[in-house]
């Protein structure tokens, strides 16, 4: 919980010019660039005395220590004061994303234009209000965070168990998967990819997607669909109205207005069908786990979350 609160504080960080007195102080007497400071720099890079594409920028901001820049670049900035410049060599890794400079050494000159220090919000009622706790009650804030974490943990565990069950079903089930069904699902996956790219602002309407890129995923999806349908049919594992309602209400708990979320789902048959599919999968998972030899494994919180619980 404490780690999560620190992440929430960092997500709400704001910056002040170092050395200028403000409502939160002046950032201290050290006016050199240090980790966690936000710096704004001009820089130009040259290879064999020639500037290269992407190697020059003006008024470029980044936070020291976040790893957005290569380590040698950040190290060169640390210790500079506003107005100071430094020239230094920088070796690009062989696997650097910019293929024109990968594996080469450039000479960079940087100038520090602006230096700001990070101010994290205080742990007080105002911070609690920023998280949606109307009356600013700190205890209520911690209770809400705990409830959200427990819900997230339960969801991650459920997902891991579901993956394990699905892998087991695929391993033991013997069936031939019709190629026509796989081809249909490949087309669905390609269309879903195009829609996802369009939502991200990319024009993928006429972009060719080799079907073989999606073949393995499509075969797994179709195979699982056939297996699940048979397990559900043979063991009467269909989703009940009560289960669907409980699942929707569980979804709604993480929102500020749960009743609006419940109405949102029950007003659209397509949305309810998606919930029914999730409940059906959960019924299959519980059925299979009840028939299987299960080995329990303890997992650390950070490992379960998959990102070391960092912002």
Protein Blocks (a to p, Z undefined) as FASTA:
>chain_A
ZZmmmmmmmmmgccddehiacfkonoiablcdcehiacdddddddeehiacehiacehia
cdehklpacfklmmmmgopaehiacdddddddfklfblmlgoiacddddddfbdcddddd
dddfklmmmnopanopaklmmmmmmmmmmmmmmmmmmmmmmmmmmmmmmmmpccdddfkl
mmmmmmmmmmmmmmmmmmnopafklpccdfklmmmmmmmmmmmmmmmmmmmmmnopaccf
klmmmmmmmmmmmpmblmlmmmmmmmpmklmmmmmmmmmmmmmmmmmmmmpccddddddf
klmnonoopZZ
